[in-house]
Amino acid sequence: MHGKRDIIHNMKEITCILPVAGIGKRLQPHTFTMPKVLLPVAGKPILGYLIEYIRNLGINRIVFITGHLGNKIVEFVQTKYRELDSVFVKQEEFLGLGYAISLAEEHVNGPVFINLGDTLIEADTRHLIKDGISWIALKEVDDPRRFGVAITDGTGIITKVIEKPQDFLSRQALCGVYFLNNSRLLFSCLKTLINTGKRTRNEFQLTDAIEMMIEKGEKILGIPAKIWFDCGKVETLLETNRYLLEKNRPSVPSLPTVVINEPAFIDPSAQLRNCVIGPFVSIGKNVSMSNVIVQNSIINDNANVKNIVLTDSVIGYSAFLAGNLQKINLGDASRISLMGEEDTFF
């Protein structure tokens, strides 16, 4: 029945593996000095949302696979989440997700929950975990060639997984969130891949290990993710920020010379003057802003921004940005084209 094992009476048996070693190339220059999982959305680092999601599932043991700027991840977790049963494993070689997961083997005894470090989902999964049912979160996409995909049978059981197929085989993309009851078989399959040098796209893929598990008779259910955000690039980072602001609706301060169009997040330490903020704006700690109109943007800690109109932007930590406010006396039927835009009428 959908890969069902014994009911898990003690959630302490489950270990989460959280791969957070990525360099975050698509989010540069922000990731030159900050791991992408520590970039904030709606007032909190991505990693904070991930840890709270994992804990809400009843899982308290997390193995963090660290790499790029890993010391900052260790510091964040040990400062903010001291009560977690945390293990940190440094990834020295970047040989693919399958290789990264294999590094956690000695720290895992029972079932394993895997959540990629830049992936946030919402799905009905807690009862499946308690019932010991193995599953992978799936989401239908328009272009499946950019993802690992799954093929399922009529009952939802996954019959095949393929990493970034160039032929159209399925629209069901793997979201990067997995619960696998039989962790011994998982690590055995990963070891086989690595020992035999079997790579896909020159990397040891987790999807290849899961495909091997399925071939050995493991039953894994494909479950639909209601919400899926891959926070790996600026556009999806801002999309995630919008969604979480709309969902959580944080309270905002009353500031005398500031108009706030909610939803927005403004840290209490931020200094704002003569601004129009929002909607969908997150402003971090000790930010200084004056004469700014901003929407759909993230302004990170200690940034100084003035005299500018911003949209669809991410401003880095301690960045300084100053625009040039113009004073214009514009007559009737006048036309001004800014930033090289063509004078077009519809």
PEJO-V650300 format. One record per run of one state. SS is the DSSP state (a for helix, b for strand, c for the rest). FROM is the first residue (numbers start at 1). LEN is the number of residues. If there is no record, write none. Layout:
ss=(SS:SS)
from=(FROM:FROM)
len=(LEN:LEN)
This chain:
ss=(c:b:c:a:c:b:c:a:c:a:c:a:c:b:c:b:a:c:b:c:a:c:b:c:a:c:a:c:b:c:b:c:a:c:b:c:b:c:a:c:b:c:b:c:b:c:a:c:b:c:b:c:a:c:b:c:b:c:a:c:b:c:b:c:b:c:b:c:b:c:b:c:b:c:b:c:b:c)
from=(1:4:5:11:14:15:21:25:28:30:33:36:39:40:42:44:46:57:61:67:70:81:85:91:97:103:105:108:112:116:119:123:126:131:133:134:135:141:144:147:148:153:157:164:172:181:183:197:200:201:203:204:206:216:221:225:227:231:234:249:258:262:264:267:271:279:281:284:288:296:297:300:304:312:314:316:320:323)
len=(3:1:6:3:1:6:4:3:2:3:3:3:1:2:2:2:11:4:6:3:11:4:6:6:6:2:3:4:4:3:4:3:5:2:1:1:6:3:3:1:5:4:7:8:9:2:14:3:1:2:1:2:10:5:4:2:4:3:15:9:4:2:3:4:8:2:3:4:8:1:3:4:8:2:2:4:3:24)
